[in-house]
Structure formats: structure tokens, C-alpha cells
């Protein structure tokens, strides 16, 4: 099929049933326009899922590095070895409700997650009331019995070790595909330290794409 471009603005409406020109700029760049929200197509195709934890009071068991067997991830995602899909993080957000943080949040890598005997939950499709089933296993705010000690991997961010006052205490990171959980791997969201009566909620969403 011949693909051709027309330089400058195309003055006529596209023909829905036939071939159309691609719009091209004066430096030979392809001109594009986002007419629907960024993730709408991926979500409609059933690729997007999410996890949420509400009002977690952080304790020493939530801290990085996640301790073996008794560590409690704020939230975590395990991609089983036989899933046939990569889990590609899209966005993570945390909100501090009250208390004094022990420092920012961090992602931990959890080795040998197949040995975990704790009961997992199933993620929610981002198609509310429908959508495909997720391959992921979630261990959110529960002790990951059978786990191996975690390793701090990267900072997510969030409130510093200062008592919460008036204002907004939310942190959001768009991962843009720079963090992929391959089959057989697991990541866990942890805090730097428990702090004092530090209460947070956290949310993450991702794509599950065939390898």
C-alpha cells in the first residue's frame, strides 16, 4: 500500500472509506492530533488494570527494605512466571492524609515471589463493570508470608519527614513505560520509615501486553 503525505494543513475532511493523505509539516515531520484521551484505546482493548489501597497507617513492616516473610507492602504487583505478558506501569499516585512521614516512598524488588504463600487479590480492570481478567497477583497491605527480603530499587517520591500541615500532600509519577514487570517478577511499594501515625492512600495502574 502506498503511503503518502501532504505538506501543510489538509483543507478537506478525510474520506472514511478510502485512502487519505497523512498530514506533513514543512520539515517533513508527520503531524498528529490526539482526538481521544491518551489511554482510551489501550483501555478499551482491555489492557489496563489498577490497584488501590485506602487509609493505610504505616508501620515498620511497611518500610524498605521489605523484610522477609513479615514485610507488608503498601501495595505490590506480582507477575506470575507463566503469565505470557509484561506488566508496564503507567502511573502511580500517593496521598498523605495525616501524621508525620518517615520520608518518601520507594519501590522494592522482591526476589523469588513464587514462594509467597500469602493470599493474593485480583486487580480491577480499568473498564469499570467489565473488561478482561488480569494476570497479576496483588499483595496490598498484607504480610507476604514466604517472601525473601526485598531490595530498594527506585524512589517514587512523596512527603518528606515533616509533620503534615495545611495543604495538599499528593505525589504522582507517570512512568511512561520506564518500569516493566516481567513474568516471574514482583515489585512492592514501601516507605522509607514508618514515621508517626502516617496515614496514606496509594494507587497504581498498568498495561498488560503479550510478550
Order of alpha helices (4+ residues) and beta strands (2+ residues): beta-beta-alpha-beta-beta-beta-beta-beta-beta-beta-beta-beta-beta-beta
